[in-house]
C-alpha cells in the first residue's frame, strides 16, 4: 500500500499542475448536445390541402407520431407529378440544408404557391403533388382532386416556405392572406 501511495501522489500533483497551467484555449470544451436523429418516414404523417379561396396555394403539414423528438429537412420537398424539379424555398436559405426539430405529437406547417398567375400561357399541369419531410424520403402523393384544385394542379415557378410552427406563420412567410 505504501508503494502505491508514493507513486500516486506525485502523479496526481503533476496532472493538477498541468491543468492549472494550461491556457484557457486548451481547456476542455463543454459536452455538445447530441442532435436528435432524423425522423423515420413511418413515424410521420403528411397532409396537404389547397386553400379554398386561392387554389394556387397548398398548405402542407407533417406530424411526428413517434415517441421521441426527431428532425426533418428545414424545407419540405414538394414535387409535381410528371414534371421536373421541385418547389424552391422562400426565403432562400443563407446556407445549404439545415433541419427542423419535431417533438412527439407536434405538427410543422408550410405553404406552397404552385403558380403566380393561373392564366400564364406557360403554365404546366400536373395530376398530383408529392410532399416529403426530407429529400431522402418518398413522401406522400396527393391527387389534384384530393387537394381540391380540380382535375389538375397548375404549376409554374412553384415556391414553398420553410417549415413553420403554425399554418398562420407559413401563410405569412408566403404572404398569403387568410
C-alpha positions in Angstrom: 0.0 0.0 0.0 2.8 2.4 0.9 4.4 2.0 -2.5 1.2 2.8 -4.4 0.7 6.0 -2.5 4.2 7.2 -3.1 3.6 6.7 -6.9 0.0 8.0 -7.0 0.6 11.3 -5.1 3.2 12.7 -7.5 1.1 11.6 -10.5 -1.9 13.4 -9.2 0.1 16.5 -8.4 1.6 16.5 -11.9 -1.8 16.2 -13.5 -3.2 19.1 -11.4 -0.3 21.3 -12.2 -0.7 20.6 -15.9 -4.4 21.5 -15.8 -3.8 24.7 -13.8 -1.1 25.9 -16.2 -2.8 25.0 -19.5 -4.0 28.1 -21.5 -7.8 28.6 -21.4 -8.0 28.0 -25.2 -6.9 24.4 -24.5 -9.4 23.8 -21.7 -11.9 21.1 -22.2 -15.0 22.3 -24.1 -18.4 21.6 -22.6 -20.0 18.5 -23.9 -22.0 19.2 -27.1 -25.7 18.3 -27.1 -26.5 15.3 -29.2 -28.8 16.2 -32.1 -31.9 14.2 -32.4 -32.0 11.6 -35.1 -33.7 12.0 -38.5 -37.4 11.2 -38.4 -38.2 7.8 -39.7 -40.7 8.1 -42.6 -43.1 5.6 -40.9 -43.3 7.9 -37.8 -44.5 10.9 -39.9 -48.0 11.8 -41.2 -48.1 14.3 -44.1 -51.1 16.3 -45.1 -51.8 18.7 -48.0 -54.9 20.7 -49.0 -55.4 23.6 -51.3 -56.6 26.9 -49.8 -60.3 27.1 -50.8 -60.2 30.9 -51.5 -56.9 30.5 -53.5 -56.3 27.1 -55.2 -52.8 28.3 -56.2 -51.8 27.8 -52.6 -51.5 24.4 -50.9 -51.0 24.1 -47.2 -48.9 21.1 -46.1 -48.2 19.7 -42.7 -46.0 17.0 -41.2 -46.7 15.4 -37.8 -44.3 13.4 -35.7 -46.3 10.4 -34.4 -43.1 8.9 -32.8 -42.3 8.8 -29.1 -39.1 10.9 -29.4 -38.1 14.2 -30.9 -36.5 13.9 -34.4 -35.5 16.2 -37.2 -36.7 16.7 -40.8 -35.2 18.9 -43.6 -35.6 22.6 -42.9 -37.7 22.9 -46.1 -40.2 20.3 -47.4 -39.5 18.7 -50.7 -42.5 19.4 -53.0 -42.6 17.9 -56.5 -45.3 17.8 -59.1 -46.4 14.6 -60.8 -44.7 14.1 -64.2 -42.9 17.5 -64.1 -39.2 18.0 -63.5 -37.9 19.9 -60.5 -39.3 20.9 -57.1 -40.7 24.0 -55.5 -38.0 26.4 -54.5 -37.8 27.6 -50.8 -38.7 31.2 -49.9 -36.9 32.9 -48.5 -33.8 31.2 -50.0 -31.6 29.7 -47.2 -28.4 31.6 -46.4 -26.6 28.3 -46.2 -27.3 24.9 -47.5 -29.5 22.5 -45.7 -30.4 22.6 -42.1 -33.0 20.7 -40.1 -36.3 21.4 -38.3 -37.0 19.8 -34.9 -40.2 17.9 -34.5 -41.2 16.9 -31.0 -43.6 14.0 -30.4 -47.1 14.8 -31.5 -46.1 18.2 -32.9 -47.0 19.3 -36.5 -44.9 21.6 -38.7 -46.6 23.7 -41.4 -45.6 25.0 -44.8 -47.3 26.8 -47.6 -46.7 26.2 -51.3 -47.6 28.5 -54.2 -47.9 26.4 -57.3 -48.3 29.2 -59.8 -48.2 33.0 -59.7 -50.8 33.6 -62.4 -53.1 30.8 -63.3 -53.7 32.4 -66.8 -50.0 32.2 -67.6 -49.7 30.6 -71.0 -46.5 28.8 -69.9 -48.3 27.1 -67.1 -47.9 23.3 -66.8 -50.4 20.9 -65.4 -49.8 18.1 -63.0 -52.1 15.3 -61.8 -50.6 15.2 -58.4 -48.3 16.8 -55.8 -45.8 14.9 -53.7 -44.7 16.2 -50.3 -41.8 14.8 -48.4 -40.5 16.0 -45.0 -36.9 15.1 -46.1 -35.4 14.8 -49.5 -34.3 11.2 -48.7 -37.9 10.1 -48.2 -40.6 9.1 -50.6 -43.2 11.4 -49.0 -47.0 11.3 -49.7 -48.7 11.9 -53.0 -51.9 13.8 -53.3 -54.1 13.9 -56.4 -55.4 17.2 -57.7 -58.9 16.1 -56.8 -57.8 15.2 -53.2 -56.0 18.6 -52.9 -59.1 20.5 -54.0 -57.5 22.1 -57.1 -59.9 20.5 -59.7 -58.7 17.9 -62.2 -55.2 19.3 -62.4 -52.7 21.4 -60.5 -51.4 24.4 -62.4 -47.7 24.8 -62.0 -45.2 27.5 -63.0 -42.2 28.6 -60.9 -43.6 27.0 -57.6 -42.2 28.1 -54.2 -42.5 26.7 -50.7 -41.9 28.1 -47.3 -39.7 26.6 -44.7 -41.4 24.5 -42.0 -43.2 26.8 -39.6 -44.7 26.2 -36.1 -48.2 27.3 -37.3 -50.2 27.4 -40.5 -50.6 31.2 -40.0 -46.8 31.6 -39.8 -46.5 29.6 -43.1 -49.1 31.8 -44.7 -47.3 35.0 -43.6 -44.0 33.7 -44.9 -45.7 33.2 -48.3 -47.6 36.4 -48.0 -51.0 34.6 -48.2 -54.0 36.5 -46.9 -56.2 34.4 -44.7 
